[in-house]
């Protein structure tokens, strides 16, 4: 993630950037966290299982960014 980045830079199969807005995403939050156990285990393997882990998620393509 680049300093000050607010939009997604993931490219699709045609090479165009997504430019979707990035929002805070707390995957292990009890109320609003991720419900899919497969995605939770992938995130825990890559970033750890910190209950206060804050990621950014693109609303358009669902790409995850870590600050």
TIRO-2110 file (N, C-alpha, C; in Angstrom, 1 decimal):
// TIRO-2110
0.8, -1.2, 0.0, N, 1, A
0.0, 0.0, 0.0, CA, 1, A
0.9, 1.2, 0.0, C, 1, A
0.6, 2.2, -0.8, N, 2, A
1.3, 3.4, -1.0, CA, 2, A
0.9, 4.4, 0.1, C, 2, A
1.8, 5.3, 0.5, N, 3, A
1.4, 6.4, 1.5, CA, 3, A
0.3, 7.3, 0.8, C, 3, A
-0.8, 7.4, 1.6, N, 4, A
-1.9, 8.3, 1.1, CA, 4, A
-2.8, 7.6, 0.1, C, 4, A
-2.7, 6.4, -0.1, N, 5, A
-3.5, 5.7, -1.1, CA, 5, A
-4.9, 5.5, -0.7, C, 5, A
-5.9, 5.9, -1.5, N, 6, A
-7.3, 5.8, -1.1, CA, 6, A
-8.1, 5.0, -2.1, C, 6, A
-7.5, 4.6, -3.3, N, 7, A
-8.2, 3.8, -4.3, CA, 7, A
-7.4, 2.6, -4.6, C, 7, A
-8.1, 1.6, -5.1, N, 8, A
-7.5, 0.3, -5.4, CA, 8, A
-6.7, 0.4, -6.7, C, 8, A
-5.6, -0.3, -6.7, N, 9, A
-4.7, -0.3, -7.9, CA, 9, A
-4.6, -1.7, -8.5, C, 9, A
-5.4, -2.6, -8.2, N, 10, A
-5.4, -4.0, -8.7, CA, 10, A
-5.8, -3.9, -10.2, C, 10, A
-5.1, -4.7, -11.0, N, 11, A
-5.4, -4.7, -12.4, CA, 11, A
-6.2, -5.9, -12.8, C, 11, A
-7.2, -5.7, -13.7, N, 12, A
-8.0, -6.8, -14.2, CA, 12, A
-7.3, -7.6, -15.3, C, 12, A
-8.0, -8.5, -16.0, N, 13, A
-7.3, -9.3, -17.0, CA, 13, A
-7.0, -8.4, -18.3, C, 13, A
-7.6, -7.3, -18.4, N, 14, A
-7.3, -6.4, -19.6, CA, 14, A
-6.2, -5.4, -19.2, C, 14, A
-5.8, -5.4, -18.0, N, 15, A
-4.7, -4.5, -17.6, CA, 15, A
-5.2, -3.1, -17.1, C, 15, A
-6.5, -3.0, -16.9, N, 16, A
-7.1, -1.7, -16.4, CA, 16, A
-7.1, -1.8, -14.8, C, 16, A
-6.8, -0.6, -14.2, N, 17, A
-6.9, -0.6, -12.8, CA, 17, A
-8.3, -0.5, -12.3, C, 17, A
-8.6, -1.0, -11.1, N, 18, A
-9.9, -1.0, -10.5, CA, 18, A
-10.4, 0.4, -10.1, C, 18, A
-9.6, 1.1, -9.4, N, 19, A
-9.9, 2.4, -8.8, CA, 19, A
-11.1, 2.5, -7.9, C, 19, A
-11.4, 1.3, -7.3, N, 20, A
-12.5, 1.3, -6.3, CA, 20, A
-12.0, 1.9, -5.0, C, 20, A
-12.9, 2.4, -4.1, N, 21, A
-12.5, 3.1, -2.9, CA, 21, A
-12.1, 2.0, -1.8, C, 21, A
-11.1, 2.4, -1.1, N, 22, A
-10.7, 1.5, 0.0, CA, 22, A
-11.3, 1.9, 1.3, C, 22, A
-11.8, 0.9, 2.0, N, 23, A
-12.5, 1.2, 3.3, CA, 23, A
-11.8, 0.3, 4.4, C, 23, A
-11.9, 0.7, 5.7, N, 24, A
-11.3, -0.1, 6.7, CA, 24, A
-12.0, -1.4, 6.8, C, 24, A
-11.3, -2.5, 7.1, N, 25, A
-11.8, -3.8, 7.2, CA, 25, A
-11.2, -4.5, 8.4, C, 25, A
-12.0, -5.0, 9.3, N, 26, A
-11.6, -5.7, 10.5, CA, 26, A
-12.0, -7.1, 10.4, C, 26, A
-11.2, -8.0, 9.9, N, 27, A
-11.6, -9.4, 9.6, CA, 27, A
-12.0, -10.2, 10.9, C, 27, A
-11.4, -9.9, 12.1, N, 28, A
-11.7, -10.7, 13.2, CA, 28, A
-12.6, -10.0, 14.3, C, 28, A
-13.3, -9.0, 13.9, N, 29, A
-14.2, -8.3, 14.7, CA, 29, A
-15.4, -9.2, 15.0, C, 29, A
-15.9, -9.2, 16.2, N, 30, A
-17.0, -10.1, 16.6, CA, 30, A
-18.3, -9.7, 15.9, C, 30, A
-18.5, -8.4, 15.7, N, 31, A
-19.8, -8.0, 15.2, CA, 31, A
-19.8, -7.8, 13.6, C, 31, A
-18.7, -7.3, 13.1, N, 32, A
-18.7, -7.0, 11.6, CA, 32, A
-17.6, -7.7, 10.9, C, 32, A
-17.0, -8.7, 11.5, N, 33, A
-15.9, -9.4, 10.8, CA, 33, A
-16.3, -10.3, 9.7, C, 33, A
-15.3, -11.0, 9.2, N, 34, A
-15.4, -11.9, 8.1, CA, 34, A
-16.2, -13.1, 8.6, C, 34, A
-17.1, -13.6, 7.8, N, 35, A
-17.9, -14.8, 8.2, CA, 35, A
-17.4, -16.1, 7.6, C, 35, A
-16.7, -16.0, 6.5, N, 36, A
-16.2, -17.2, 5.8, CA, 36, A
-14.9, -17.7, 6.5, C, 36, A
-15.0, -18.9, 7.1, N, 37, A
-13.8, -19.4, 7.8, CA, 37, A
-12.6, -19.7, 6.9, C, 37, A
-12.7, -19.9, 5.7, N, 38, A
-11.6, -20.1, 4.8, CA, 38, A
-10.8, -18.8, 4.6, C, 38, A
-11.5, -17.7, 4.4, N, 39, A
-10.9, -16.4, 4.3, CA, 39, A
-10.2, -16.0, 5.6, C, 39, A
-10.9, -16.2, 6.7, N, 40, A
-10.4, -15.9, 8.0, CA, 40, A
-9.1, -16.6, 8.3, C, 40, A
-9.0, -17.9, 7.9, N, 41, A
-7.8, -18.7, 8.1, CA, 41, A
-6.7, -18.2, 7.2, C, 41, A
-7.0, -17.8, 6.0, N, 42, A
-5.9, -17.3, 5.1, CA, 42, A
-5.4, -16.0, 5.6, C, 42, A
-6.2, -15.1, 6.1, N, 43, A
-5.8, -13.8, 6.7, CA, 43, A
-5.0, -14.1, 8.0, C, 43, A
-5.4, -15.0, 8.8, N, 44, A
-4.7, -15.3, 10.0, CA, 44, A
-3.3, -15.9, 9.7, C, 44, A
-3.2, -16.7, 8.6, N, 45, A
-1.9, -17.2, 8.2, CA, 45, A
-0.9, -16.2, 7.7, C, 45, A
-1.5, -15.2, 7.0, N, 46, A
-0.6, -14.1, 6.4, CA, 46, A
-0.3, -13.0, 7.4, C, 46, A
-1.3, -12.6, 8.2, N, 47, A
-1.2, -11.4, 9.0, CA, 47, A
-1.2, -11.6, 10.5, C, 47, A
-1.5, -12.8, 10.9, N, 48, A
-1.7, -13.1, 12.4, CA, 48, A
-3.1, -13.0, 12.8, C, 48, A
-3.5, -13.5, 13.9, N, 49, A
-4.9, -13.4, 14.4, CA, 49, A
-5.1, -12.4, 15.5, C, 49, A
-4.7, -11.2, 15.2, N, 50, A
-4.8, -10.1, 16.1, CA, 50, A
-6.3, -9.6, 16.0, C, 50, A
-7.0, -9.5, 17.1, N, 51, A
-8.4, -9.0, 17.1, CA, 51, A
-8.5, -7.6, 16.7, C, 51, A
-7.4, -6.8, 16.8, N, 52, A
-7.4, -5.4, 16.4, CA, 52, A
-6.8, -5.2, 15.0, C, 52, A
-6.6, -6.2, 14.3, N, 53, A
-6.0, -6.1, 12.9, CA, 53, A
-6.8, -5.2, 12.0, C, 53, A
-6.2, -4.2, 11.4, N, 54, A
-7.0, -3.3, 10.5, CA, 54, A
-6.4, -3.4, 9.1, C, 54, A
-7.2, -3.9, 8.2, N, 55, A
-6.8, -3.9, 6.8, CA, 55, A
-7.7, -2.9, 6.0, C, 55, A
-7.4, -2.8, 4.8, N, 56, A
-8.2, -2.0, 3.9, CA, 56, A
-8.8, -3.0, 2.8, C, 56, A
-10.0, -2.8, 2.4, N, 57, A
-10.7, -3.6, 1.4, CA, 57, A
-11.3, -2.8, 0.4, C, 57, A
-11.1, -3.2, -0.9, N, 58, A
-11.7, -2.5, -2.0, CA, 58, A
-13.2, -2.9, -2.1, C, 58, A
-14.1, -1.9, -2.2, N, 59, A
-15.5, -2.2, -2.3, CA, 59, A
-15.9, -2.8, -3.7, C, 59, A
-15.1, -2.6, -4.7, N, 60, A
-15.4, -3.1, -6.1, CA, 60, A
-14.9, -4.5, -6.3, C, 60, A
-13.6, -4.7, -6.1, N, 61, A
-13.0, -6.1, -6.4, CA, 61, A
-12.7, -6.9, -5.2, C, 61, A
-12.9, -6.4, -4.0, N, 62, A
-12.7, -7.1, -2.7, CA, 62, A
-11.2, -7.4, -2.4, C, 62, A
-10.3, -6.7, -3.1, N, 63, A
-8.8, -6.9, -2.8, CA, 63, A
-8.5, -6.4, -1.4, C, 63, A
-7.6, -7.0, -0.7, N, 64, A
-7.2, -6.6, 0.6, CA, 64, A
-5.8, -5.9, 0.6, C, 64, A
-5.7, -4.9, 1.4, N, 65, A
-4.4, -4.1, 1.5, CA, 65, A
-4.1, -4.1, 3.0, C, 65, A
-2.8, -4.2, 3.3, N, 66, A
-2.3, -4.0, 4.6, CA, 66, A
-1.5, -2.8, 4.7, C, 66, A
-1.8, -2.0, 5.8, N, 67, A
-1.1, -0.7, 5.9, CA, 67, A
0.4, -0.9, 6.4, C, 67, A
END
